Amino acid sequence: MDSNPITVNVNSEIGKLQHVLVHTPGNEVENMTPEDAHVYLFSDILNLQVAQKEYGYFKRVLQKATTVHEVKDLLADILQNESIKFALVDRICKAENKAFLSNYLKSLSANELSYQLIEGVHLKDVTYINNEKYALLPLPNLFFMRDASFTMFDNVMISSMASQVRAREGMILEAIYNLHPMFETKVINPVLKYDIHGIGTVEGGDVQIVRDDIIICGLGSRTNMHGVEALVEHLKTRPGVKHLIFQELPPKPESFIHLDMVFTMLDVDKCMAYKPVIMSNNFKTFHITIDGQKAVGKEVPNLINGLNSLGVNVEPVFCGDGDDNFGPREQWHSGCNFFCLEPGKFIGYGRNQHTLQALNDVGFNIVTAADVVNNKYDLNSTRKCIIAFEGNELSRGGGGARCMTMPLQRMPVEW
């Protein structure tokens, strides 16, 4: 195990990345069939071989820029401790009503249990559990690391997922953050701690840390108002005045599930936005100012206006270059979903050509992931660039570069 702990600290979406957590998609992705894909919240099935090749370039770009950690390795680390192993198995079996699996899971080695908790437990004779193929379902969504947890300043926040099929992801991550010696942080589930109704949901794809006093959040199919209120209650415990701006999202289609599918930060003065949502009067935006135990809210014209009013003077670049045809097509394939390596340097899908051209028009060089990985392009040679990686298969899963990353530590930003 790593003896040098990481002090979790994320005060922006764009600060130079120091540590990031990922999960390379594995057999759990192929353990879906067309018949049950919807159970796992997918609208299509993925070809694992192609997805892993695309993901390989994505991960290697990250490794050029920062220190990358894999979930399954950290999980195997903590499972070497028998008491941790037994406690996590008991928690999962109780939550999923699979007590009969407990002894089998506890008999596995740490490495094998790490894989089976993610890839699923397949039993040949399952007639006694309603003819299901899996005694423990696979977790094909896990490579979308941002959903089940998110960083907020010096805390790791555990999401309360909108779908029970993803609950195990949060349990696994909570165990890692709490028990692996690599992490120095306080782990909080804001809904469990603050939502007195017990029905709140909040997912990390909806929560973005813009500045050390500004959080923005989506309000839609994955994060509800009780979840937003839980975030407000948590911010009341933080020192200084804080601002939470929440953005109403369309209820459908599924490409609008999270805020980061319609808005991401790119630089101190640039952001990516999907114009029909972010700049529309059809979807409301509210700004809540939190000062101690006092929280005051007001409606604002739009998210950009709300940020500008707080001194974050960002100019939007529009997905699909704002075109009525290309915009919706490219938003569908995560055309807004970028992930910053540092201010002005970010990574996203290369397939969204009109979006990339719009970025190029405002000064961001377009660089291929292959050139970065093969040392044909030095990321230190430019101040502003978009690293484009192939994602024709990965994008079919319904997420992009931000979805697939969980930043653990970023350097401060000079605004």
N, C-alpha and C positions, 0 to 999 in steps of 0.2 A: 504494500500500500504506500501511497505517496506520503512522505513525512513532512512536506512543506504545504501547509494549509493555504487555501485561496481565501482571501478576505473578499466576500461577495460585495460588489459595489458597482451599481449601474445607475447613473444619473442623467442619461440621455440615450437617444436612439442612435447617435452618430459618433460618440467618442471613440477614440482608437481602441480597438478590441484587444483585450489581453488574454481572456480565456473564454471558451465557448463549449457547450455541451451539445452533442449530436447523437443520432442513432442511425447507423447505416441500415437501410431496409434489408430484411432477410426473408427466411422461409414463411414468416407470418403473412407476407404479401401474397404468396402463391397459395396460401391456405384458404383463400377466398375463392368462391365460384360465382358465376353469373347469378345463380339462384339466391345466394345469401349475401352478395355484395352490399345490398341496401341495409342489411342488419348492422354492418360495420360503417355505415354512413357514406359509402362509396357509390358513385353513379356508374362506375365502370371497373373492370379488373385490369391489373397492370401486368406487364411482362417483366418478371423479376430480372432477367439477364440484362435487358435493355435499361431498366431503371437503375440497376447497380452500376452499369457503365457510366450513365449520366451522373449519378450521385458521386462516383469516384472522382470525376473532374471537379465537381462542386467542393468536395471535401479537401482535395489537394490544393485548391485555391485558398481555402480557409487555413490550411497548414502553412502556406507561404506567408500568411499575414499574422497568425496568432497561434496559441496553444489549443489544441483540440482534444476533447475528452469524449469517450464513448460510453453510453449508458450501460450496455451489457457488460463491459469490463468493470465498471464501478459496482454494478450489482453483484457480479461474481466475487469481487473483493469483500463486500460486507457479508455475503452468505457463507464465507469461510468461518465466521463466528457462529457456532451452533445455536446459541441462544437467539441471535438475530434471525437466523434462518428459520427456526421454529416459530418465532413470534410472527414473522412476515407470512409464513405459510398459514398459520392459524387465522390471521387477519383476513387474508384473501379467501380462504375456504369458508369462513363465516360470512363474509360479505356476499359471496357468490353462491352460498348454500351448497357447498361441495365438500362437506365434512368427510365423505368417504375417500377423498383424494389425499387427505392429510398425511397418512403414513407413507404412501407412495412418494409424494413430493419430498417429504423429509428424508427419504432414503437416497435421494439423488445427490451427486456431488455438487459443489457450489457452481461449477461451470455449467453442468448439465441443467441444473435447476434454473440458472439465469436464462438459458435458452428456452426452456419449456414454459417459463412464466411469460415469455414474450411470444414465442411461436405457437403456443397452445399445446394441450395434452390430448393426443389422439388415442382413442381406445378402439381395438378391433371389435370387441363385443360390447356394444353399448345399448343393448335392447332394454336394459333396466333403467336407462335415463332418457326415455322418450325417443329412442332411435336417433339421437343427435350424433354428429360425427365427432364432436370434441367434448371431452369431459371438462376441459377448461379452454375457453375460446381463445384464439390467437388475437394479437394486438396489431393489426396492420396499419393503424393510424399512428403508431408510436414514432415513426420517423418525422412526423409533424410535431417536433419537440416543443414548440411554443405554446401549444394548447393546454397541456395538463399542468404547467407551472410557468411562472414568469418572475423576473427580478424586478423589485421596486426598491431602489436605493440600496440599503444594506440588508434587505430581507429577501428571502425566497418565498414567493407566494404560491401556495398549492391551489389549483383551480377546483371549483365545484362544477363538474362537467354537466352539460345539458342532457347528455345521454349516458345511461348506466353502463353501456357496453364499453365505455372508456374509463370507468372508475378505477380499474386496476392500475392504469398508467399513473394516476396520482398517488396510489399507495406505494408503488415501486419507487417513484421519484422522491416522495416524502421520506422513505426509509434511507435512500442514498444521501439526501441532503442532511438529514439529522444524524446519521450514523457513520458516514464515511469520514475519516480523519482529514480528507482533503479540503473539506468545507468549513469555513468559519463564518457562520451566519445564524440568524434566528429564522426559523421556518414558521410561516403563518398561513393558515387557511382562513381567509377573511370572512367567508360566508359562515363557516362553522363558528367562528369567534364572535361575529357581530350581528348576523341575521337572526333576529328573534323569531321570525316566521318559519325558518327552516326550509324555505322554498327558493332561496336565491341561487342563481347560477352566474358564474363568471369564468371566462376562458381567456388564456393569455394572448390569443390572437386579437382580442379586443382592447388590450391595455398597452399603451405606449407611454414611455417616460420621455417627454420632450426636453425638459430642463429640470434642474433640481427642485423646482417649485411648481412644475406644471405636468399634469398627467392628463392624457386624453383617453377616451374609452368609447367603444361601440355599444349601442343598445339595439339588440336585434334577436335573432333566433337562438344565439348561444349565450349571451349575457343579458339577463333581465334587470328590471329596475331594482329589485331587492339586492342583486349582486352589486350594482352601482352604489347603492346606499351603504353596503358593507365596506366598499372601498372608501367612501366618504368617512365612515366611522373610524377606519384605520388611519386615515390621514389626519384626523383630529388628534391622534396620539403623537404625531410628528411635530418637532419644533418648527416655529416660523409659519408664516402665511403660505398656504398651498392653494393651488387652483386645479379643479377637475373640470374638464370640458367633455361632455358626452354627446355623441353624434348618433341620431336615429338612423338605422339602416333598413333597407327594404326587406320585407319578409321572404321574398323569393326573387330569383332562383337561388340555388345553393352557393353560387359564386359570391354572394354577399354575406356569408355567414359571420365574417369578422371584419373589424375596422381595417386591419392591414390588407384586406382585399380591395379597399377603395382609397387608402391613404397610407403613405410611409414617408418618413423624413429622409432626405438625401444629403443635406449640407446645412450649414448655419443659415443659409438664405434660400434654400430650394427644397421643395417637397414634390412627391408624386401624388396626383389626385385623379380620381374618376369623376369627371365634371358633372354628369347627371345626378350624382348623389351629393358630392361635397359642395357644389355651387348651386344646388337646387333649393327652392322654397318648399318643396314637397316633403323634405326630411328635416326635422327640427334639430337645432343645436342649442345646448344649454351650458352655461358657465356657472360653476359653483365655486365661490370663494370660501375657504375654510381657514378660520383664525381661532385657534384653541378649540373650544367646544361650540363655537358659533359657525354656522354654515348658511350662506345666503346665495340664492340662485337667481339667474335671469336668463332669458332667451337672447341669443345673439344671432346675427344674420347668417353666419356660416362658420365653419371650423377655421378657415383662414383668417377671417375677421377676428375671431376670438383669440387666436394666437398673436395676431398683429397688435391687438389691444394690450397684450402683456409684454410687448417688446420683442417678440420673436417674429421678425419681419421676413417671412418666407414668401417666395413667389412660387405658385404651383406650375408644375409641368404636367400636362394632361395625358392620361393613358390613351393610346391610340391617336395621339396628337389632337384629341378632342373631336375627332371625326365621328359622325353619327353612326357609321357602319363599322369602322375599324375599332373604335373605342369599346363598344360592347363585346366584340369578338376577342380583343386582347385582354380586356378585364376578366373575361371568362377563364382565360388561361393565365391568371395571376400576373397580369401586366402591371399592376400597382405594387406587387409584393417584392420589394427590394430589401436587401440587408446590408447595412453599412459596416465596412471594415474600419473606416475612419472618416472624418468629415470629407465629403466630396468623392469618396471611393466606395463603391457598392457593387453588389453582385445580383444578377437576376437572369431570367430566361432570355435566350437569344431569339426565340421564335417570334417575339412581339416586336416586329420590325418597325412599325410606325411609332411605337413608344420609344424605342431606341433612337430613332431619327429625331424625335422631338427633344430628347436629352442631348443628342449631339449638336442640335441647333443652338442650345444654350451653353455650349462649352464643355460638355463631358465627352472625352474620347471614348470610342467604342473599342474594347479590347476583348479578344476571345479567351476563354478559360484555358483552352489548349495551349495558346501562346504563353500564358502565365505559367502553367504547369511545366511546359517544356523549356522554360527559361529563355524564350524568345522575346519576352516583354518583362521589364523590371517595374514592379508596382511603385517603386520609389522614384521613378523617372518622371512622374507627372503628379500634379496636385488634384486633378479631377478626372475620374474615369468611371465607366460602367463596364464591369467584367461580365460578359455574356456567356452563359454555359448552355449546352444543349439540354432541353428538358421536355422533349415531345412526349415521352412516356411519363415522367414524374408529374408533369402538369395535369395529367388525366386524373391524378389523385385528388386534385382540388386545392392545391397549395403551392407556395413558391419558396424562395430563399429565406424570407423572414420566418415563415412557418416552420422551416426545417432546422432552426437554430434556437438555442437557449443561451444567450450571453450571460456570463457570470461576473465578468469584470471589464470595465471600460475606463479609459483615462478621462479626466475632466475636459470640458470643451470651453474654449474662449469664445464667448458670444460677443 
